[in-house]
Amino acid sequence: MHGFFQVPFAQQTLLRSGDYDEAVDQINGNLGEQRTVAPLGRRPQADIHITLQALPAIKLFGAQWGDRVNIRSTPLASWHAILPLSGGVCCRQGEQQAAAGELLLFAPEHEVDVTWQAGTRAIVMAADTAHLGRYLQEQHQLEAPRITRRILHIPRTDPAMRTLGLLLQMTDGELGAADSVLKSASGERHLQSLFCETLIKLVPEFTSQPARALLPGLLKRVVDHIQANLDQSLTVEDLVAISGASRRSLEQAFRQNLQTSPMRYLLQCRLEAARSTLRAARSGDVQLSELAFRLGFSQPSHFTHAYKKAFAELPSETRAL
């Protein structure tokens, strides 16, 4: 991350100003939702520098505010990410924080409410939700999953963060060069595909689902329903009704295509969702009993036993890593 300019994408300055209202107008004019910015210092000293590198369906901002500020949005129309290069950003909804080199990732349809520390410089990314959904279908034969967590904290040790850092540096360097081959329409589409692939790797829910297009119709309906309702009480009778087939046919389809039974598949999906949540959480962010109940376990002890059997470690040990 250290190879970036003071504010990245320096060839595409959107605004240099000391006026918060002017900055808000520029930002809102380039995004699909509205934002407010409120300085938090006793004597506000704005040093606003915003840059923008726009791809067809992804916008990459470089930003600094100078002073400590609170930024709030209306419900997001896109995937939204903040990657501090210096300083840090704190999410007020869940008290999650991202220091330099860490990422806060916000799922669509939720508000952003964050505080930027004084002197923070960051990259802010907005990826079109519909484009990512089409990319998942066309390239991975996957439907966009239901994301139960509104905010994901991605540590710098996540393997996909290295890829993201290199991709951002390449984008900054290549698109800032007059003779770059990536400035063509096909080059920008290729870059955009790389960003989509990286986002898929950053969100565990994207890669924990089977390729829907390869499944028989009755099985696809059931798998889609399970993925969208991990927090609901589901019985095998419910799944049979969703499939439109007999119980025997449904169980045979699961055995032949997924090498498991419907209820074991449901359990595994819930455990994988729990593991992803625990891996991404900071210490103290997740209460194990609350997570167990949210994922359909009637007793925390049942959750702990199933989790250890599946992953050979306790949930508390995953959370402590």
Secondary structure as GFF3:
##gff-version 3
##sequence-region A 1 321
A	DSSP	three_ten_helix	10	12	.	.	.	ID=ss1
A	DSSP	beta_strand	13	17	.	.	.	ID=ss2
A	DSSP	alpha_helix	20	28	.	.	.	ID=ss3
A	DSSP	beta_strand	35	39	.	.	.	ID=ss4
A	DSSP	beta_strand	48	54	.	.	.	ID=ss5
A	DSSP	beta_strand	58	64	.	.	.	ID=ss6
A	DSSP	beta_strand	69	73	.	.	.	ID=ss7
A	DSSP	beta_strand	78	86	.	.	.	ID=ss8
A	DSSP	beta_strand	88	91	.	.	.	ID=ss9
A	DSSP	beta_strand	97	99	.	.	.	ID=ss10
A	DSSP	beta_strand	103	106	.	.	.	ID=ss11
A	DSSP	beta_strand	113	116	.	.	.	ID=ss12
A	DSSP	beta_strand	121	128	.	.	.	ID=ss13
A	DSSP	alpha_helix	129	140	.	.	.	ID=ss14
A	DSSP	beta_strand	151	154	.	.	.	ID=ss15
A	DSSP	alpha_helix	159	175	.	.	.	ID=ss16
A	DSSP	three_ten_helix	181	183	.	.	.	ID=ss17
A	DSSP	alpha_helix	185	202	.	.	.	ID=ss18
A	DSSP	alpha_helix	204	207	.	.	.	ID=ss19
A	DSSP	three_ten_helix	212	214	.	.	.	ID=ss20
A	DSSP	alpha_helix	217	228	.	.	.	ID=ss21
A	DSSP	alpha_helix	236	243	.	.	.	ID=ss22
A	DSSP	alpha_helix	247	258	.	.	.	ID=ss23
A	DSSP	alpha_helix	262	280	.	.	.	ID=ss24
A	DSSP	alpha_helix	288	294	.	.	.	ID=ss25
A	DSSP	alpha_helix	300	311	.	.	.	ID=ss26
A	DSSP	alpha_helix	315	320	.	.	.	ID=ss27
###
